[in-house]
């Protein structure tokens, strides 16, 4: 039976033009399976509003943009009967890559026609949704810096990281993970639902979006000369083998730090206070996947 699909296009995501996307949808979408309606967002938060309005009408709601757009749409779709679709246009596309969704737009549109739907876990930090990765420490600081840059993309992100790492100081964290206490000095903390930040940089290679757990990745302070090695480990899926990386799986995580500071939810930065409550909601989001699990 043919399903109605709403495509929510963020025209500024990833700094890439989306002007050609409606024509590609008309050309590549399997019209025997999906009937398309296309809307463009006009401001931050608009994608979330559009998706909320659509969940009773559209069985498939497709986020056309980066991880931030995906987060906005998924935050509306989670817990409903509708399924999230993704056409990746961001700088990292972490969740898309993990779910095996093609990076080529035409191929991603074609894969939507397969309607291969999986139920995946979703996380919350202080009541706000994330679906791929949340974090605090250095990666949250870089997300904040990156959001202020005039250009997007991996190169801009990498340059920001290299520039900022010289002066960044690790912080002390007190963690409670499913009732067990930990005190850690950390360069950064990542709460991983999928295995990767984006661009195939895997911080927690064994993470699964269907295991009902979050991977708390503690990146310990390391000598600056080891930075290239740490990066290489992420791109070769061996970060968990480093002595500077500790991964603790859990369902309910409390984090306490000495001062408020930046956090990120799926790469989108904001400021939170000294404490954070992180929870997992198992198989709460329907999503149209590609070749899943991705190889």
C-alpha positions in Angstrom: 0.0 0.0 0.0 1.3 3.4 -0.9 2.4 5.6 2.0 2.5 9.4 2.3 5.9 10.9 2.9 6.7 14.4 4.0 10.1 15.7 3.0 11.3 18.4 5.4 14.2 20.2 3.7 16.6 22.5 5.7 17.9 24.8 2.9 21.0 25.9 4.9 22.1 22.6 6.4 25.8 21.7 5.8 26.2 24.8 3.7 25.0 22.8 0.7 22.4 23.9 -1.8 19.1 21.8 -1.8 17.6 23.5 -4.8 17.9 20.4 -6.8 16.4 18.0 -4.2 12.7 18.3 -5.2 13.6 17.4 -8.7 15.7 14.4 -7.5 12.8 13.3 -5.3 10.4 13.4 -8.3 12.9 11.5 -10.4 14.2 8.8 -8.0 11.5 8.1 -5.5 9.5 4.9 -6.0 6.0 6.4 -6.5 4.4 3.0 -6.2 5.5 3.0 -2.6 5.7 6.6 -1.4 3.7 9.7 -2.3 5.8 12.8 -1.6 5.0 16.2 -0.2 7.9 18.7 0.1 8.3 21.6 2.5 11.2 23.9 3.3 12.1 25.1 6.8 12.4 28.8 7.4 14.2 29.1 10.7 15.7 27.0 13.6 13.0 24.8 15.2 10.7 24.9 12.2 11.6 21.3 11.2 10.4 20.1 14.6 7.1 22.0 14.3 6.5 20.7 10.8 7.2 17.2 11.9 4.9 17.4 14.9 2.1 18.7 12.7 2.6 15.8 10.3 2.8 12.7 12.5 -0.9 11.9 12.3 -1.0 12.3 8.6 2.3 11.1 7.2 3.6 7.6 8.0 7.1 8.6 6.8 8.7 12.0 7.7 12.0 12.6 6.0 14.7 15.0 7.4 16.7 16.5 4.6 19.7 18.1 6.2 22.4 17.4 8.8 22.5 15.9 12.2 20.7 19.0 13.7 17.8 18.7 11.2 17.6 15.0 11.9 17.5 15.7 15.6 14.6 18.2 15.2 12.5 15.9 13.1 13.3 12.8 15.1 12.4 14.6 18.4 8.9 15.1 17.0 8.6 11.6 15.5 10.0 9.6 18.5 7.3 7.6 20.3 4.8 7.9 17.4 3.7 5.5 14.7 5.5 7.5 12.0 8.9 6.6 10.8 11.9 8.9 10.3 13.6 9.0 6.9 16.9 10.7 6.3 18.5 12.3 3.3 21.9 13.3 4.7 23.3 16.7 3.9 25.3 17.5 7.0 29.0 17.9 7.9 29.2 14.5 9.7 26.0 12.6 9.1 26.8 10.3 12.0 23.5 8.5 12.4 22.9 8.2 8.7 26.3 6.5 8.2 25.7 4.1 11.1 22.3 3.2 9.6 23.8 2.5 6.2 21.9 5.3 4.5 23.7 6.2 1.2 25.6 9.6 1.2 24.6 10.0 -2.4 21.3 11.9 -2.5 19.8 10.0 -5.4 20.7 6.6 -3.9 19.3 7.7 -0.5 16.0 8.6 -2.1 15.9 5.3 -3.9 16.6 3.4 -0.6 13.6 5.1 1.0 11.4 3.1 -1.4 12.5 -0.1 0.2 10.8 1.0 3.4 13.1 -1.1 5.5 12.0 0.2 9.0 13.9 -0.6 12.2 13.1 0.5 15.8 16.1 2.1 17.4 16.9 3.5 20.8 16.8 7.2 21.7 18.6 9.1 24.5 17.7 12.1 26.6 19.9 14.5 28.4 18.0 16.6 31.0 14.8 15.8 29.0 16.1 16.8 25.6 16.4 14.1 22.9 19.4 12.9 21.1 19.7 9.9 18.7 23.3 9.5 17.7 25.6 11.1 20.2 25.7 13.6 23.1 28.7 14.8 24.9 30.5 17.3 27.1 34.1 18.3 27.3 36.3 18.9 24.3 33.8 17.7 21.6 31.1 20.0 23.1 33.6 22.9 23.1 34.4 22.2 19.5 30.7 22.0 18.5 30.3 25.4 20.1 33.3 26.8 18.1 32.2 25.1 14.9 28.7 26.5 15.1 30.2 30.0 14.9 32.3 29.3 11.8 31.3 30.9 8.5 31.9 27.6 6.6 30.9 24.0 7.4 32.3 20.6 6.6 34.9 18.2 7.9 37.9 20.4 7.1 36.6 23.3 9.1 35.8 21.0 12.0 39.3 19.5 11.9 41.0 22.9 11.8 38.9 24.1 14.7 39.9 21.0 16.7 43.6 21.4 16.0 43.5 25.1 16.9 41.6 24.6 20.2 43.2 21.5 21.6 46.4 23.3 22.5 44.8 25.3 25.3 41.9 23.0 26.3 42.0 21.7 29.9 40.5 18.4 31.0 37.8 18.4 33.6 36.8 16.4 36.7 33.5 14.5 36.5 31.6 12.4 39.0 29.5 9.7 37.3 26.8 7.5 38.5 26.1 4.8 35.9 23.2 2.4 36.9 24.0 3.0 40.6 27.7 2.6 40.4 29.9 5.6 41.2 33.0 6.7 39.2 35.3 9.7 39.5 37.1 10.5 36.3 39.4 13.2 34.9 38.3 13.4 31.3 39.3 15.3 28.1 35.8 14.6 27.0 32.8 12.4 27.8 30.6 11.0 25.0 27.3 9.3 25.4 27.1 7.1 22.3 23.9 5.6 21.0 25.6 4.8 17.6 29.3 4.1 17.3 30.4 7.3 15.5 30.4 11.1 15.7 30.2 11.3 11.9 32.6 11.1 8.9 33.2 7.4 10.0 35.0 8.5 13.2 34.0 5.8 15.6 34.5 6.5 19.3 32.7 3.4 20.5 33.0 0.6 17.9 30.8 -1.8 19.7 27.9 0.6 20.3 24.4 -0.5 19.1 21.3 1.5 18.6 19.2 -1.5 19.5 20.8 -2.8 22.7 18.9 -0.6 25.2 22.2 0.9 26.4 24.3 4.0 26.0 28.1 3.7 25.8 29.7 6.2 28.2 33.0 6.9 26.5 35.6 8.5 28.8 38.4 10.0 26.8 41.2 10.5 29.4 43.8 13.2 29.2 46.5 12.2 26.8 49.8 13.8 25.6 49.3 16.2 22.7 51.7 14.2 20.6 49.2 11.3 20.8 46.4 13.4 19.1 47.1 11.9 15.6 47.1 8.4 17.0 43.7 9.1 18.8 42.3 10.3 15.5 43.6 7.3 13.6 42.1 4.9 16.1 38.7 6.4 15.6 38.9 6.0 11.8 40.1 2.4 12.1 37.5 1.5 14.8 40.1 0.8 17.4 39.4 3.7 19.9 38.3 1.2 22.5 41.7 -0.5 22.4 43.5 2.7 23.6 44.6 3.0 27.2 43.2 6.5 27.1 39.6 5.4 26.4 37.3 3.7 28.9 33.8 2.6 27.8 31.1 1.9 30.4 27.7 0.8 29.1 24.6 1.8 31.0 20.9 2.9 31.0 20.8 5.7 33.5 23.7 8.1 33.8 24.1 11.0 36.2 27.0 13.4 35.6 28.3 16.1 38.0 31.0 18.6 37.2 32.4 21.7 38.9 30.8 24.3 36.7 28.3 24.8 33.9 29.6 24.5 30.4 28.9 23.4 26.8 27.2 20.1 25.9 26.2 18.9 22.5 23.2 16.9 21.4 23.8 15.3 18.0 26.4 18.0 17.3 24.2 20.9 18.3 25.8 22.9 21.2 24.1 24.5 24.2 25.1 25.3 27.7 24.0 23.1 30.7 24.6 23.4 34.4 26.8 21.4 36.7 24.6 18.3 36.6 23.0 16.2 33.8 20.7 13.2 33.8 21.1 10.9 30.7 18.6 8.1 30.0 18.0 5.6 27.2 14.6 4.9 25.7 14.8 1.5 24.0 13.4 1.1 20.5 11.3 4.2 20.7 12.0 5.6 17.2 10.9 4.1 13.9 13.5 4.9 11.2 13.9 3.9 7.6 17.4 2.5 7.3 19.6 1.7 4.4 22.0 -1.3 4.3 21.7 -1.9 8.0 23.7 -2.8 9.9 26.3 -0.7 8.0 29.5 -2.5 7.3 
